[in-house]
């Protein structure tokens, strides 16, 4: 085939555009039908819950050590769903709503004033009928979406209370006679595996079209066959198949280059509070539709969305939670369990709550230790604070010799490690960049 085939470059661009949709709905089907890790299969329109406390043997990388999750894969093709949310009191809690294109389009939690629970109705796109006035209406951009519940806990003894809150999370059809949800349409089984991405993109574009502002961009890819019916990939034209296969590899390589470009460090910490600002078209309940939280350049937004699609679902906008990770100490040396360190949070970040979680590197799993302590934070029992609220976190693989210092000890890996600072409900000093995590100092 000719190397200047214009469809090759078009396919590379279409891969970046379509990856969020394809990866999200693939994951949705896996969750619903077979479960993933500790999440048992629950089908569509029902919650699955993680009951076991996070630990070094958790099957997900980068798990929150102080949060339990509940996840529902939602299909609104049969009609609206009623969502019942429990009263979480003063406990950290959050429901985030992610559409099929990986946009976080709504939040329900303490920041939005909904920590006391309530009843909501999820409404599919184009729904023209009314809904009960006593239900808070959440308009959804796509009929397929994911709802993730997060509930914070203080220690293992607190888990039972969280389980009770998880059980109160419920989804039920507004119309009791509505048909059963089926999930994403299936692709043709006659398409070969190396064209599977394009067949799924073709099928799922119909089920979950992009927003109107992106419709013209999607139509640019018509020469690739993604708008055709029936499928052009069952017995594809050889020149088209060559372009699709090569373009997919080129698009994937582009994302790899972006991923390895690195992020700016501040005191050794790296964070991306604006990584999810690519949602420009549907910002609903609990989101901030403000210039500071929008990527106005759609080319940049599409690339950022594709980068997010390479990660597990569950990230939030920075105004909900900011996560910073660190690999080096104050002198730029890699963090390792062969040394001891201090992290002086003086004072801690202004926020609803914060925690520092220990992960190994490079795998990013929680670090095993006899104390079963995987994080230290504002909700930790016995945490020592100075009169001004400052906290000195001791990071080392062996226990501090002074028993009084063990309350603030974060057990480190014996090898390389990477701690993560999570700031839940960050204050304005964090959001405007005034606050910067202090460096981690090596003391031996």
C-alpha positions as CSV (number, residue, x, y, z in Angstrom):
1,X,0.0,0.0,0.0
2,X,1.1,3.6,-0.5
3,X,2.7,5.2,2.5
4,X,1.0,8.5,1.7
5,X,-2.5,7.0,2.0
6,X,-4.5,9.9,3.5
7,X,-6.6,7.5,5.5
8,X,-3.5,6.4,7.5
9,X,-3.2,9.8,9.1
10,X,-7.0,10.1,9.5
11,X,-7.0,6.8,11.3
12,X,-4.3,7.9,13.7
13,X,-6.4,11.0,14.6
14,X,-9.6,8.9,14.8
15,X,-7.9,6.5,17.3
16,X,-7.2,9.4,19.7
17,X,-10.8,10.6,19.2
18,X,-12.5,7.3,19.7
19,X,-10.3,5.7,22.4
20,X,-12.3,7.2,25.3
21,X,-15.6,5.7,24.0
22,X,-14.2,2.3,23.1
23,X,-12.1,1.8,26.3
24,X,-14.9,3.0,28.5
25,X,-17.6,0.8,27.1
26,X,-15.2,-2.2,27.0
27,X,-14.6,-1.7,30.7
28,X,-18.3,-1.2,31.4
29,X,-19.1,-4.5,29.8
30,X,-16.4,-6.3,31.7
31,X,-17.6,-4.9,35.0
32,X,-21.2,-5.7,34.4
33,X,-20.8,-9.2,32.9
34,X,-17.7,-10.7,34.7
35,X,-16.7,-8.3,37.4
36,X,-13.1,-7.0,37.9
37,X,-10.9,-7.8,40.8
38,X,-13.0,-7.5,44.1
39,X,-16.0,-6.1,42.2
40,X,-18.4,-9.0,41.5
41,X,-20.5,-8.8,38.4
42,X,-23.8,-7.0,39.0
43,X,-25.1,-6.5,35.5
44,X,-26.5,-3.1,34.5
45,X,-28.4,-0.7,36.7
46,X,-27.2,-2.2,40.0
47,X,-24.3,-1.4,42.4
48,X,-21.4,-3.8,43.1
49,X,-19.4,-3.0,46.3
50,X,-15.9,-3.4,47.4
51,X,-16.2,-4.7,51.0
52,X,-12.6,-5.8,51.7
53,X,-10.4,-3.2,53.2
54,X,-7.6,-2.0,50.8
55,X,-4.3,-3.7,51.3
56,X,-1.1,-4.8,49.5
57,X,-3.0,-7.7,47.9
58,X,-5.7,-5.4,46.3
59,X,-6.0,-6.2,42.7
60,X,-6.2,-2.6,41.6
61,X,-3.1,-0.3,41.5
62,X,-3.2,3.0,43.2
63,X,-6.1,2.2,45.4
64,X,-7.2,4.7,48.1
65,X,-6.2,3.2,51.4
66,X,-8.9,5.2,53.3
67,X,-11.9,4.8,50.9
68,X,-14.3,2.0,49.9
69,X,-15.9,2.1,46.5
70,X,-19.2,1.1,45.0
71,X,-19.7,1.0,41.2
72,X,-22.7,0.8,39.0
73,X,-22.8,0.4,35.2
74,X,-25.9,2.2,34.0
75,X,-27.9,1.8,30.8
76,X,-30.8,4.3,30.4
77,X,-32.1,2.8,27.2
78,X,-35.2,1.5,29.1
79,X,-35.8,4.9,30.6
80,X,-34.9,7.0,33.7
81,X,-33.6,5.5,36.9
82,X,-34.2,6.6,40.5
83,X,-31.0,6.8,42.5
84,X,-31.2,6.6,46.3
85,X,-28.3,8.1,48.2
86,X,-27.7,7.5,51.9
87,X,-27.0,10.2,54.5
88,X,-23.3,10.0,55.2
89,X,-23.3,12.6,57.9
90,X,-19.8,14.1,58.4
91,X,-18.1,11.2,56.6
92,X,-16.3,11.9,53.4
93,X,-18.5,10.7,50.6
94,X,-18.8,11.3,46.9
95,X,-20.8,10.0,43.9
96,X,-19.2,10.7,40.5
97,X,-21.0,10.3,37.2
98,X,-18.9,9.4,34.1
99,X,-20.4,9.3,30.6
100,X,-19.4,6.9,27.8
101,X,-16.9,9.4,26.5
102,X,-15.1,9.5,29.9
103,X,-16.4,12.9,30.8
104,X,-17.1,13.5,34.6
105,X,-20.4,15.4,34.1
106,X,-21.9,15.4,37.7
107,X,-20.9,15.1,41.3
108,X,-23.0,14.4,44.4
109,X,-21.4,14.8,47.8
110,X,-20.6,17.0,50.7
111,X,-19.1,19.7,48.6
112,X,-22.3,20.0,46.6
113,X,-24.4,20.1,49.8
114,X,-25.8,16.6,49.2
115,X,-23.9,14.7,52.0
116,X,-27.2,14.3,53.8
117,X,-28.5,11.9,51.1
118,X,-31.5,12.2,48.9
119,X,-33.3,10.9,45.9
120,X,-32.3,11.6,42.3
121,X,-33.5,10.7,38.8
122,X,-31.0,9.9,36.0
123,X,-32.6,11.0,32.7
124,X,-31.4,9.7,29.3
125,X,-30.5,12.1,26.5
126,X,-33.6,13.4,24.6
127,X,-36.0,12.4,27.4
128,X,-39.0,14.7,26.8
129,X,-41.3,13.5,29.5
130,X,-41.5,15.0,33.0
131,X,-40.1,13.5,36.2
132,X,-41.5,13.6,39.8
133,X,-40.8,17.0,41.3
134,X,-39.5,15.5,44.5
135,X,-36.6,13.9,42.7
136,X,-33.4,15.9,41.8
137,X,-33.0,15.6,38.1
138,X,-29.6,14.7,36.6
139,X,-29.5,14.9,32.8
140,X,-27.0,12.5,31.3
141,X,-25.0,13.1,28.0
142,X,-25.1,9.4,27.0
143,X,-27.4,6.6,27.8
144,X,-24.5,4.4,29.0
145,X,-22.6,5.7,32.0
146,X,-20.8,4.7,35.1
147,X,-21.6,5.8,38.7
148,X,-18.9,5.5,41.3
149,X,-19.5,5.9,45.0
150,X,-16.7,6.7,47.5
151,X,-17.0,6.4,51.2
152,X,-14.1,7.3,53.5
153,X,-13.3,5.3,56.6
154,X,-11.0,6.0,59.6
155,X,-9.8,2.5,60.5
156,X,-10.9,-1.2,60.1
157,X,-13.4,-0.9,62.9
158,X,-15.2,1.8,60.8
159,X,-15.7,-0.5,57.8
160,X,-19.0,-2.0,59.0
161,X,-20.6,1.5,59.0
162,X,-19.4,2.0,55.5
163,X,-20.9,-1.3,54.4
164,X,-24.3,-0.1,55.7
165,X,-24.0,3.1,53.6
166,X,-23.1,1.0,50.5
167,X,-26.2,-1.1,51.0
168,X,-28.3,2.0,51.0
169,X,-27.1,3.0,47.5
170,X,-29.8,1.8,45.1
171,X,-30.9,2.2,41.5
172,X,-34.5,1.4,40.4
173,X,-36.5,2.1,37.3
174,X,-38.8,5.1,37.4
175,X,-41.2,3.0,35.4
176,X,-41.5,-0.4,37.2
177,X,-42.6,-2.0,33.9
178,X,-39.6,-0.8,31.9
179,X,-37.7,-3.5,29.9
180,X,-34.5,-4.9,31.1
181,X,-31.2,-3.0,30.3
182,X,-28.9,-4.7,27.8
183,X,-25.8,-2.6,27.9
184,X,-23.6,-1.7,24.9
185,X,-24.6,-3.2,21.5
186,X,-22.5,-6.2,20.5
187,X,-20.0,-5.9,17.6
188,X,-20.1,-8.3,14.6
189,X,-18.4,-11.5,15.4
190,X,-17.1,-11.7,11.8
191,X,-14.7,-8.9,12.2
192,X,-11.0,-10.0,12.8
193,X,-9.4,-9.0,16.1
194,X,-7.0,-6.4,14.6
195,X,-10.0,-4.4,13.3
196,X,-12.0,-4.9,16.5
197,X,-11.4,-1.3,17.7
198,X,-12.9,0.1,14.6
199,X,-16.0,-2.1,14.6
200,X,-16.7,-1.2,18.3
201,X,-16.2,2.5,17.5
202,X,-18.6,2.2,14.6
203,X,-21.3,0.4,16.7
204,X,-20.9,2.4,19.8
205,X,-20.9,5.8,18.0
206,X,-24.6,5.0,17.2
207,X,-25.4,4.1,20.8
208,X,-23.6,7.0,22.4
209,X,-23.0,9.8,19.8
210,X,-20.6,12.6,20.7
211,X,-22.1,16.0,21.7
212,X,-23.4,18.2,18.9
213,X,-20.2,20.4,19.1
214,X,-18.1,17.3,18.2
215,X,-20.4,15.9,15.5
216,X,-18.7,17.6,12.6
217,X,-15.3,16.4,13.8
218,X,-16.7,12.8,13.9
219,X,-18.0,13.1,10.4
220,X,-14.4,13.8,9.2
221,X,-13.7,10.1,9.8
222,X,-16.4,8.9,7.4
223,X,-13.7,7.7,4.8
224,X,-12.7,5.1,7.5
225,X,-16.1,3.5,7.5
226,X,-17.0,4.2,11.1
227,X,-20.3,5.8,9.9
228,X,-21.2,3.0,7.6
229,X,-23.9,0.4,7.9
230,X,-23.6,-2.5,7.4
231,X,-20.1,-3.0,8.7
232,X,-17.3,-2.4,6.2
233,X,-14.9,-4.4,8.4
234,X,-16.4,-7.9,7.9
235,X,-14.7,-8.2,4.4
236,X,-12.7,-5.0,4.3
237,X,-11.0,-3.4,1.4
238,X,-7.3,-4.3,1.7
239,X,-6.2,-0.6,1.4
240,X,-8.6,0.5,4.1
241,X,-7.6,-2.3,6.4
242,X,-3.9,-1.3,6.0
243,X,-4.7,2.3,6.8
244,X,-6.7,1.3,9.9
245,X,-4.1,-1.1,11.3
246,X,-1.2,1.3,10.7
247,X,-3.2,4.4,11.9
248,X,-4.1,2.7,15.1
249,X,-0.5,1.9,15.9
250,X,0.5,5.5,15.0
251,X,-2.3,6.9,17.3
252,X,-1.2,4.6,20.1
253,X,2.4,5.6,19.7
254,X,1.5,9.3,19.9
255,X,-0.2,8.8,23.2
256,X,2.8,6.9,24.5
257,X,5.0,9.8,23.6
258,X,2.8,12.2,25.5
259,X,2.6,9.9,28.5
260,X,6.4,9.8,28.7
261,X,6.9,13.6,28.3
262,X,6.8,14.0,32.0
263,X,5.1,16.5,34.3
264,X,6.5,19.6,36.1
265,X,7.7,18.9,39.7
266,X,7.2,21.2,42.6
267,X,9.3,20.3,45.7
268,X,9.5,16.8,44.1
269,X,5.8,16.4,43.9
270,X,3.9,15.9,40.6
271,X,0.1,16.5,40.1
272,X,-2.4,17.2,37.4
273,X,-5.4,19.0,38.9
274,X,-6.6,20.1,35.5
275,X,-6.3,16.7,33.8
276,X,-10.1,16.3,33.5
277,X,-10.9,19.8,32.3
278,X,-11.6,18.4,28.8
279,X,-15.4,18.2,29.4
280,X,-16.6,21.3,27.5
281,X,-20.2,20.3,26.6
282,X,-22.2,18.9,29.5
283,X,-21.4,20.2,33.0
284,X,-24.2,19.2,35.3
285,X,-24.9,19.0,39.0
286,X,-21.9,19.6,41.3
287,X,-19.5,20.6,38.5
288,X,-17.8,24.0,38.1
289,X,-18.6,25.5,34.7
290,X,-16.0,28.1,35.0
291,X,-13.1,29.2,32.7
292,X,-10.5,28.1,35.2
293,X,-11.8,24.5,34.8
294,X,-12.2,24.3,31.0
295,X,-9.8,23.5,28.2
296,X,-11.0,25.8,25.6
297,X,-8.8,24.3,22.8
298,X,-10.7,21.2,21.6
299,X,-7.7,19.7,20.1
300,X,-6.0,19.7,23.5
301,X,-9.2,18.5,25.1
302,X,-9.4,15.5,22.8
303,X,-5.8,14.5,23.5
304,X,-6.3,15.0,27.3
305,X,-9.5,12.8,27.2
306,X,-7.6,10.1,25.3
307,X,-4.8,10.2,27.9
308,X,-7.4,9.8,30.7
309,X,-8.9,6.9,28.9
310,X,-5.7,5.0,29.4
311,X,-6.3,5.0,33.2
312,X,-9.0,3.3,35.4
313,X,-12.3,5.2,35.7
314,X,-12.6,7.1,38.9
315,X,-10.4,10.2,38.7
316,X,-12.1,13.5,39.6
317,X,-11.7,17.2,38.8
318,X,-9.1,19.0,40.9
319,X,-11.8,20.9,42.8
320,X,-13.1,17.6,44.2
321,X,-9.8,15.9,45.0
322,X,-6.2,16.7,44.1
323,X,-3.6,13.9,44.1
324,X,0.1,14.6,44.1
325,X,2.8,11.9,43.9
326,X,6.5,12.0,44.8
327,X,9.5,9.9,43.7
328,X,12.4,12.1,45.0
329,X,13.5,13.8,48.2
330,X,14.3,17.4,48.7
331,X,17.8,16.9,47.1
332,X,16.3,15.1,44.0
333,X,17.4,11.6,45.2
334,X,15.0,8.7,44.6
335,X,13.0,7.7,47.6
336,X,14.0,4.3,49.0
337,X,13.4,2.3,52.1
338,X,17.2,2.2,52.8
339,X,16.8,5.7,54.3
340,X,14.4,7.6,56.7
341,X,12.5,10.7,55.8
342,X,10.3,13.5,57.2
343,X,7.4,15.2,55.6
344,X,6.5,18.3,57.6
345,X,3.0,19.4,56.8
346,X,3.2,22.8,58.5
347,X,0.4,23.3,58.4
348,X,-1.5,20.5,56.5
349,X,-3.2,21.5,53.2
350,X,-6.5,23.5,53.7
351,X,-9.2,21.0,52.8
352,X,-12.1,18.9,54.0
353,X,-9.6,16.1,54.7
354,X,-6.2,14.9,53.5
355,X,-4.1,11.7,53.6
356,X,-0.6,10.5,52.6
357,X,-0.7,6.9,51.2
358,X,2.4,4.7,50.7
359,X,2.9,2.8,47.4
360,X,5.8,0.7,46.1
361,X,7.5,1.7,42.9
362,X,7.1,1.2,40.1
363,X,4.1,-1.1,40.5
364,X,2.1,1.3,42.6
365,X,0.6,-1.2,45.1
366,X,0.1,-0.5,48.8
367,X,3.1,-1.5,50.9
368,X,2.8,-4.5,53.1
369,X,3.7,-4.0,56.8
370,X,3.0,-5.7,60.1
371,X,0.9,-2.8,61.4
372,X,-1.4,-2.9,58.3
373,X,-1.0,0.9,58.1
374,X,-1.1,2.1,54.5
375,X,-1.8,5.8,55.0
376,X,-1.7,8.6,57.5
377,X,-4.1,11.5,57.4
378,X,-6.4,14.0,59.0
379,X,-8.8,11.2,59.9
380,X,-6.2,8.9,61.5
381,X,-6.9,8.2,65.1
382,X,-4.1,9.4,67.5
383,X,-2.5,11.6,64.9
384,X,-0.2,14.1,66.7
385,X,-0.7,17.7,65.8
386,X,1.2,20.8,66.9
387,X,-0.9,23.8,68.3
388,X,-1.0,25.3,64.8
389,X,-2.2,22.1,63.3
390,X,1.1,21.0,61.8
391,X,1.8,17.3,61.4
392,X,5.2,15.6,61.0
393,X,4.9,12.4,59.0
394,X,7.8,10.0,59.6
395,X,8.4,7.9,56.5
396,X,10.7,4.8,57.0
397,X,10.5,1.1,56.6
398,X,11.3,0.3,60.2
399,X,9.3,1.6,63.2
400,X,10.6,4.8,64.9
401,X,12.5,4.0,68.1
402,X,10.4,6.5,70.1
403,X,7.0,4.9,70.6
404,X,5.5,8.4,70.8
405,X,6.5,9.0,67.2
406,X,4.8,5.9,65.9
407,X,1.4,7.6,65.7
408,X,2.7,9.7,62.8
409,X,4.7,6.9,61.1
410,X,3.9,6.0,57.5
411,X,5.6,2.6,56.9
412,X,7.7,2.7,53.7
413,X,8.7,-0.1,51.3
414,X,12.1,-1.6,51.8
415,X,12.9,-0.8,48.2
416,X,11.8,2.2,46.0
417,X,8.5,3.8,47.0
418,X,6.1,6.5,45.8
419,X,3.9,8.3,48.4
420,X,0.7,10.0,47.3
421,X,-0.9,13.1,49.0
422,X,-4.6,13.3,48.4
423,X,-6.4,16.5,49.3
424,X,-10.2,15.9,49.5
425,X,-12.4,19.0,49.1
426,X,-9.3,21.3,48.6
427,X,-9.6,24.9,49.8
428,X,-9.0,27.9,47.7
429,X,-5.3,28.1,48.7
430,X,-4.8,24.7,47.1
431,X,-6.9,25.4,44.0
432,X,-5.3,28.8,43.2
433,X,-1.8,27.3,43.6
434,X,-0.8,29.2,46.8
435,X,-0.3,25.9,48.6
436,X,2.5,23.6,47.5
437,X,3.3,20.2,49.2
438,X,6.5,20.5,51.2
439,X,9.5,18.5,50.1
440,X,10.3,15.1,51.7
441,X,13.6,15.4,53.6
442,X,16.0,12.6,54.1
443,X,17.3,12.4,57.7
444,X,19.9,9.6,57.4
